[in-house]
Every structure is written in C-alpha cells, then in structure tokens.
Amino acid sequence: MSHEDWHARWREGRIGFHEGAPNALLVRFLDRLGLAPGGRIFLPLCGKAEDLSWLRAGGFDVAGCDLSRFALDQVFAREGLSPVVTDGAVTRIEAERLTLFEGDFFDLEAPTLGPVDAVFDRAAMVALPDDLRGDYVRHLSRLAGGAPILLVTFDYDPARMEGPPFVVTAAEVEARYGATHDIERLSSEPLAGILAERSGGGREEGWLLTRR
C-alpha cells in the first residue's frame, strides 16, 4: 500500500482495521512485558488506536508513529490534549505522556524516538508486504534495542483474501526474530468478525519476543 493509499483510507473512513476498543491481547498480556509504572511503550503504525489511550490511562508513557496526521490528531482530540508540535524528518506531536510521530516509520530514528521499554505491534508487521517485513524488523530492533515485544499476527489462506493485514506465519516469526529473540506463543485463537468472513477462517496469534 502506498503512502497516498494510506492517507486516502483515512480521508474516506476506510479504516476497518481500527478496533474501537483496547486490543484484547494487549489487555490480557500487558503484564508479560514487565513494564514498571511510568514505563514507556512504543506502538509502530498506531493509527488512532484506542490502545494508546488505554495505556496512557494506565500510567504509562506512550509513543506511536503513523503516516496519517489526520489519525494522530484524533488521538489528542479524544484525550482532550493540546499538543506541542515540532517539525523534523518526522513531526513530533507531544502532550502529557503521549508522544506521536507523523511520518514514515523508516524515517524515525532512535535518538528522535527516545527510550523504549516495551513494544506493542498489533498493526505494523501484518500491514506490510513480505518484501518490507525484513527491513521493518531490523529497523524496529534498532529503535527498540533490548525492549520486549508483544506481537499480534494473522494466519489464514492467502488465496482467500488479499491483505493487508497480511499472513505472518509462526515460521516467519521464527525466521525474522529467532536469531535475536526468545519467542513464546502466548495465544492462538480462531479469527472472528469481518476478518474471519473475508479470509474464510484462520487464526490470530499473540507472541512475546524477548531479546537475548
């Protein structure tokens, strides 16, 4: 999906990927990330996810990155915040334990992002085609350092549905992360809702990735 396609989806309201509630796997397994009160968690390709607000309400510092300023502005409006905006290679938008970056994920650098204690990836790896996922994992590792990652993936018959979200199998998780991380599958449940209808069935899986 091109940058313009992503912006068009937000302008036209074609955002079926937006859950409208905190992600169930995040709620269920947040404690496995070992975040201390005030810890900082990063959500790549975050959109306007309710996860951002839920984590902030839980007392964590929250950072996210997305191409769509339209989406990010809605997060601050939802929180009733008036952020400070700083232009750069990516635009920094910040207020009261919430720091969002508008721009290409691959243009975000570790000194700009700042410290990361944990990562929640629900909609980033699965949003990217196969030819970008290797670059994504390498760049995320540079940004996150040794921080643990809670990853959500989908496995279904790709002949039944064209992503995104794309299929990311257990074998791919191992291939992308196995050399650097211990991998624990936390959950594997049948797909539900519109994704199950579109794909003809499959599984949603949650993973804990711990840097060795």
Beta strands, then each sheet from edge to edge (+ up, - down):
strand 1: 40-44
strand 2: 61-66
strand 3: 84-86
strand 4: 91-95
strand 5: 98-102
strand 6: 118-121
strand 7: 149-156
strand 8: 181-190
strand 9: 202-211
sheet 1: 3+ 4- 5+ 2+ 1+ 6+ 7+ 9- 8+
end
